[in-house]
Amino acid sequence: MLLLRQHYSNHKNEKATKEIDDMRFGFRKIVLSLASAGLITSFHLGAAQAPKHQYKPDGYSIVTIETPKDERFHVTGLDSDNKGVIWVATRFGDVWYYKNDTWFKFAQGLHEPTGLLVDDTGSLLVSQKPELTRLIDSDNDGVADVYETVVNDWTFNDNYHEFNFGPVKDKQGNLYGTLNLSHNNPDAFTMGAMGSPGGYRGFAYQVTKEGEFVPYAWGLRSPAGLGTSPNGEVFYTDNQGDWVPTSKLHLLQQDKFYGHPVSLVDVEGYTRESIKQMSLEQLEKMSETPVVWIPHVEVANSPGNPEWDTTEGKFGPFSGQIFIGDQTQSNVFRVLLDKVNGQYQGAVINFMNKFQSGNVRAEFDVNGQLWIGQTARGWGAQGGKPFGLEKVVWDGTTPFELLDIKLTKTGFRIAFTDTLSAKSVTKESLVAQSWHYHYSSNYGSPKMALTTLPISEVTLLDDGKTIDVTLPLTAGKVVQIDFAGLKDEKGRSTSVDKVYYTLNQLLEGAQ
């Protein structure tokens, strides 16, 4: 659970004000219950600081979209079609589309939907708490008249935290969703802050092309974002909390365990008693390693869906990279994948901040614009507004930013978007440190064994945009590299000067 950071006292919309007041009251009760259970003593809020300045690459700007008047337009589902129409699900149960700068209501009456997918058939798939639903406009009048249940094979206990995220689709036509654990459910099996009363809470599920529901993977906590890569692999984000030392991005694989033990109650061979007897070492050994750890507060508290830049340059130099919004920090960050010994790992780096509300959904449209769906949902966000919709546009200016980072046998190869000033490429222009996180039932983890790494060499390559950085490497660490001293030939500094690489493995043959 996130600490409420914002006070909303000057809202003109009375309905929104009442909703936020009600949620603040509910949140105070949750914080008090967590405090009485000793669960908020390890939030580690003082361990790291979010950037206070505004950061954004040259050439990029945020455009705020006017949402329907007098509507609590908390955008929790977001997609676009091949004509550039934007489709939105709001957490109060409506589905809208935005066409020619005009809003149209398509459906209503859903139970807190948190995901939306425009299907190949032209219908919409919406993940609401009790089910995955297909919405069909059979008479082509612009309004859904068929609400068809796709699957509802999990248990929904009317707990506020039992979200159903997704769906996304792979290249074979299978659908995927994720089921949040419950909170403060008296019947739940708990070993920390979150629990499962059974019924596939904390699971990812698959829906085959034939419509079969498959419990696909387990050990998830608050898996708020799903995304499919251009080659059809499914990734998901999970939020920091009990058994999740900091937020993270995973490759989703069948029959794998992702760290939160309470969902094992629905896996054959486990009972509540046997799970409680398992050691921390057993559980950690079973758990899948994240593709990237996302440093808490510095980058994200509550990441949303991973969205790949498939715009082929319409959005600038970051083609093929992953963009993710964060609900608490009201920012967007990038994930830079690296495949080492056949396994994904990589880095995270901030991209833009100072959005108006909490960023939970991201979507690239056919015009190369990055749309951001927003809600504070009573948990608060750095942006002061309770909900909204914005988009990021690029004007064609070449920014000066870190473009990519790849592991080498002696350190890292780091590429930038524009030509570096050779004079600035020195060892003194960079600083590095490393740490790891502690896996446990505690609510998050501090940085463990925080160590400064000596940089022995920095070499500018012939293209003028890339450097090789030599420094000691240790598997199982997060490596932070600060590069504030680097400048381009125009004298520009990067707007973001820290990158965080999750060093799961070293390259074969590395010393």
Summary of the structure (lengths in Angstrom):
residues: 511
radius of gyration: 22.3
end to end distance: 41.4
largest distance: 68.4
contacts: 1776
relative contact order: 0.13
helix: 9%
strand: 38%
